[in-house]
Amino acid sequence: MPGIDECLLEAMRLPGARGAALIDWTSGLALGTVGESPGGDQETAAVEAAEIARLAAEQHAFAPDDDLEAGAAADVDPPVEDLIVSNRDSYHVLRFVGASFDGSVFLHLWLARTEGNLALARIRLGEMAERLVLA
C-alpha cells in the first residue's frame, strides 16, 4: 500500500501529468505535492482546489439516490467520487479519498489537455485512492 509520496509519484507517471497533490478539503492544507502547480503557487492552488471540493462534497444534491433513500449519514464519505474541471489547455481531476484513509482528503491531478488521457487518469486515481495509506 503506497504512502502519500509514492501515490503522488505514481500520479505523475500518467500521460500529460503536470502536477499532483493530496489536499485536506476542510482546511485547504496540501499534505503532499509534486510537479508544477497551477498558477505557480502550491499553497494557493491547494486552498482554491479545496474550496471547489468542499462545495461539491457538502451538497446533498450530488448524493447517489440509494444514499438518499437509505438516509445515509452525511459524514461517511463525500457523495462525490471525483470532479473534473477543464479549461482550454488542461484538466483538473479531484478524486476524493474514502473514509478508510481520512475522509476529508482528495487527490488533485493537473493534466495537460493535449497529452493527457482523462479516462485513464480517472481510473488510475480511483485505484490510487483505494490503496492510499498515511505514511
VOBA-1610 file (N, C-alpha, C; in pm, whole numbers, padded with zeros to 5 digits, always signed):
BEGIN
Met+00085-00118+00000Met+00000+00000+00000Met+00089+00124+00000Pro+00070+00210-00098Pro+00157+00327-00108Pro+00120+00436-00008Gly+00221+00511+00034Gly+00200+00630+00116Gly+00177+00749+00025Ile+00176+00866+00084Ile+00146+00989+00009Ile+00248+01013-00102Asp+00376+01008-00070Asp+00478+01037-00171Asp+00474+00939-00287Glu+00462+00811-00256Glu+00457+00710-00361Glu+00334+00728-00450Cys+00223+00761-00387Cys+00098+00782-00462Cys+00111+00901-00557Leu+00168+01010-00509Leu+00183+01129-00593Leu+00281+01104-00707Leu+00388+01032-00680Leu+00483+00999-00786Leu+00420+00909-00890Glu+00334+00817-00846Glu+00261+00731-00939Glu+00167+00815-01027Ala+00103+00914-00968Ala+00015+01002-01045Ala+00092+01079-01151Met+00214+01116-01120Met+00296+01192-01215Met+00342+01108-01333Arg+00331+00977-01324Arg+00366+00890-01437Arg+00254+00880-01539Leu+00138+00936-01508Leu+00027+00936-01603Leu+00060+01028-01721Pro+00019+00991-01842Pro+00046+01077-01957Pro-00013+01216-01938Gly+00069+01318-01959Gly+00023+01456-01951Gly+00020+01517-01812Ala+00063+01441-01710Ala+00059+01493-01572Ala+00154+01611-01558Arg+00102+01720-01506Arg+00183+01840-01481Arg+00211+01858-01334Gly+00119+01815-01250Gly+00135+01828-01106Gly+00030+01746-01034Ala+00060+01711-00909Ala-00034+01634-00828Ala-00020+01677-00683Ala-00129+01664-00608Ala-00127+01699-00467Ala-00231+01616-00392Leu-00206+01595-00265Leu-00304+01539-00174Leu-00342+01651-00080Ile-00471+01684-00077Ile-00517+01804-00008Ile-00629+01771+00090Asp-00626+01832+00206Asp-00735+01821+00303Asp-00841+01924+00262Trp-00961+01879+00227Trp-01061+01972+00177Trp-01129+02054+00286Thr-01110+02019+00411Thr-01169+02102+00516Thr-01080+02221+00552Ser-00948+02204+00542Ser-00856+02312+00578Ser-00788+02379+00459Gly-00781+02307+00346Gly-00709+02360+00230Gly-00560+02334+00237Leu-00516+02254+00333Leu-00375+02224+00351Leu-00332+02113+00256Ala-00222+02136+00182Ala-00165+02032+00097Ala-00080+01940+00184Leu-00114+01812+00188Leu-00040+01714+00267Leu+00082+01664+00191Gly+00082+01686+00060Gly+00195+01649-00024Gly+00173+01704-00162Thr+00280+01743-00229Thr+00271+01794-00366Thr+00391+01744-00445Val+00374+01738-00576Val+00482+01701-00667Val+00455+01766-00802Gly+00559+01803-00872Gly+00544+01863-01004Gly+00510+02011-00997Glu+00456+02060-01107Glu+00417+02201-01116Glu+00288+02226-01038Ser+00259+02353-01020Ser+00136+02392-00952Ser+00060+02492-01039Pro-00071+02475-01052Pro-00148+02573-01129Pro-00130+02712-01070Gly-00095+02808-01152Gly-00073+02943-01103Gly+00063+02965-01041Gly+00142+02859-01027Gly+00277+02872-00974Gly+00291+02870-00824Asp+00182+02870-00750Asp+00187+02871-00603Asp+00110+02751-00549Gln+00183+02655-00490Gln+00120+02531-00443Gln+00020+02555-00331Glu+00050+02645-00239Glu-00042+02671-00128Glu-00173+02732-00175Thr-00164+02830-00265Thr-00285+02893-00319Thr-00366+02794-00400Ala-00299+02714-00482Ala-00369+02614-00562Ala-00442+02514-00473Ala-00379+02473-00362Ala-00442+02378-00270Ala-00566+02437-00206Val-00558+02562-00163Val-00673+02628-00100Val-00788+02642-00199Glu-00757+02683-00321Glu-00861+02702-00422Glu-00924+02569-00463Ala-00844+02464-00479Ala-00899+02332-00512Ala-00984+02279-00397Ala-00940+02305-00273Ala-01017+02260-00157Ala-01153+02327-00150Glu-01159+02453-00189Glu-01287+02524-00187Glu-01387+02460-00284Ile-01339+02426-00402Ile-01426+02359-00500Ile-01468+02222-00448Ala-01373+02147-00394Ala-01403+02014-00342Ala-01504+02021-00228Arg-01485+02116-00138Arg-01575+02131-00022Arg-01717+02163-00069Leu-01730+02252-00168Leu-01863+02287-00220Leu-01935+02164-00274Ala-01864+02081-00348Ala-01927+01961-00404Ala-01954+01856-00297Ala-01860+01837-00206Ala-01872+01731-00106Ala-01985+01756-00007Glu-02018+01880+00016Glu-02120+01911+00117Glu-02260+01926+00059Gln-02276+01905-00070Gln-02407+01922-00132Gln-02482+01789-00141His-02600+01785-00086His-02681+01663-00089His-02736+01634-00229Ala-02740+01736-00314Ala-02790+01715-00450Ala-02702+01620-00529Phe-02576+01605-00489Phe-02484+01517-00561Phe-02480+01376-00502Ala-02554+01351-00396Ala-02553+01219-00333Ala-02621+01117-00424Pro-02569+00992-00426Pro-02636+00888-00503Pro-02778+00865-00451Asp-02869+00827-00538Asp-03008+00804-00500Asp-03021+00704-00387Asp-02941+00597-00389Asp-02954+00496-00284Asp-02913+00551-00147Asp-02820+00647-00142Asp-02784+00710-00014Asp-02900+00793+00040Leu-02969+00865-00050Leu-03081+00948-00007Leu-03197+00863+00043Glu-03224+00752-00028Glu-03334+00664+00011Glu-03306+00595+00144Ala-03180+00558+00167Ala-03145+00487+00289Ala-03124+00583+00406Gly-03122+00713+00378Gly-03097+00810+00484Gly-02956+00801+00537Ala-02860+00780+00446Ala-02719+00763+00484Ala-02668+00885+00559Ala-02580+00860+00652Ala-02519+00968+00729Ala-02432+01052+00637Ala-02434+01182+00656Ala-02359+01273+00571Ala-02210+01268+00597Asp-02168+01211+00711Asp-02027+01215+00745Asp-01950+01088+00709Val-02008+00997+00634Val-01939+00873+00598Val-01832+00903+00494Asp-01870+00919+00371Asp-01783+00954+00260Asp-01848+01069+00187Pro-01768+01152+00119Pro-01832+01255+00037Pro-01923+01188-00066Pro-02032+01252-00104Pro-02123+01191-00200Pro-02064+01187-00341Val-01956+01257-00364Val-01895+01268-00496Val-01769+01183-00501Glu-01749+01108-00611Glu-01624+01033-00629Glu-01514+01123-00679Asp-01545+01198-00784Asp-01446+01289-00838Asp-01511+01407-00908Leu-01430+01510-00929Leu-01471+01630-01001Leu-01372+01652-01114Ile-01421+01701-01225Ile-01335+01734-01337Ile-01362+01879-01375Val-01256+01958-01371Val-01265+02098-01414Val-01174+02109-01535Ser-01227+02162-01644Ser-01146+02174-01765Ser-01136+02319-01807Asn-01025+02351-01872Asn-01009+02481-01935Asn-00947+02458-02073Arg-00904+02562-02138Arg-00856+02547-02276Arg-00736+02455-02291Asp-00649+02450-02191Asp-00528+02371-02209Asp-00505+02259-02107Ser-00596+02243-02012Ser-00571+02139-01911Ser-00699+02089-01845Tyr-00681+01978-01774Tyr-00786+01920-01691Tyr-00736+01920-01546His-00828+01939-01455His-00801+01924-01313His-00896+01815-01264Val-00840+01706-01216Val-00921+01595-01167Val-00903+01591-01016Leu-01014+01602-00944Leu-01014+01596-00799Leu-01081+01465-00759Arg-01006+01374-00701Arg-01057+01243-00663Arg-01060+01232-00511Phe-01180+01215-00456Phe-01196+01204-00311Phe-01143+01069-00263Val-01075+01072-00149Val-01022+00951-00087Val-01118+00914+00025Gly-01160+00790+00029Gly-01264+00746+00123Gly-01225+00755+00270Ala-01324+00730+00355Ala-01308+00740+00499Ala-01207+00641+00555Ser-01176+00536+00480Ser-01077+00440+00528Ser-00940+00504+00540Phe-00916+00615+00469Phe-00789+00686+00480Phe-00801+00797+00583Asp-00882+00895+00555Asp-00901+01009+00645Asp-01043+01061+00635Gly-01099+01059+00515Gly-01237+01104+00495Gly-01249+01249+00453Ser-01143+01327+00465Ser-01153+01467+00426Ser-01040+01509+00332Val-00988+01414+00259Val-00879+01446+00166Val-00916+01405+00024Phe-00848+01468-00070Phe-00867+01433-00210Phe-00734+01447-00284Leu-00725+01373-00393Leu-00611+01383-00482Leu-00645+01485-00590His-00552+01574-00619His-00570+01673-00726His-00464+01646-00830Leu-00507+01610-00950Leu-00416+01586-01061Leu-00439+01692-01166Trp-00331+01755-01209Trp-00335+01857-01313Trp-00277+01795-01439Leu-00360+01785-01543Leu-00320+01721-01669Leu-00317+01820-01784Ala-00214+01810-01868Ala-00211+01886-01992Ala-00314+01822-02085Arg-00397+01903-02144Arg-00506+01852-02226Arg-00457+01778-02351Thr-00350+01826-02413Thr-00304+01764-02538Thr-00241+01627-02516Glu-00172+01606-02404Glu-00106+01478-02379Glu-00183+01387-02284Gly-00274+01444-02207Gly-00342+01368-02104Gly-00452+01279-02156Asn-00480+01175-02081Asn-00590+01084-02110Asn-00683+01088-01989Leu-00792+01161-02002Leu-00882+01185-01890Leu-00943+01056-01836Ala-00983+00966-01923Ala-01042+00839-01876Ala-00941+00757-01798Leu-00821+00746-01850Leu-00716+00672-01780Leu-00684+00737-01646Ala-00676+00869-01643Ala-00648+00940-01519Ala-00754+00912-01413Arg-00880+00913-01451Arg-00988+00885-01355Arg-00976+00744-01299Ile-00948+00648-01386Ile-00936+00509-01342Ile-00819+00494-01246Arg-00703+00545-01285Arg-00583+00530-01203Arg-00594+00605-01070Leu-00653+00724-01072Leu-00670+00798-00946Leu-00763+00722-00851Gly-00866+00659-00907Gly-00956+00578-00824Gly-00883+00462-00760Glu-00796+00397-00837Glu-00716+00286-00782Glu-00621+00336-00674Met-00558+00451-00701Met-00465+00506-00601Met-00537+00543-00472Ala-00655+00602-00486Ala-00731+00644-00368Ala-00769+00525-00281Glu-00796+00411-00343Glu-00832+00292-00266Glu-00712+00233-00192Arg-00593+00248-00248Arg-00473+00187-00189Arg-00398+00281-00095Leu-00430+00408-00096Leu-00353+00508-00022Leu-00357+00483+00128Val-00240+00492+00190Val-00231+00483+00336Val-00145+00599+00385Leu-00172+00645+00504Leu-00095+00753+00563Leu+00044+00702+00598Ala+00146+00771+00546Ala+00284+00727+00571Ala+00364+00839+00633
//
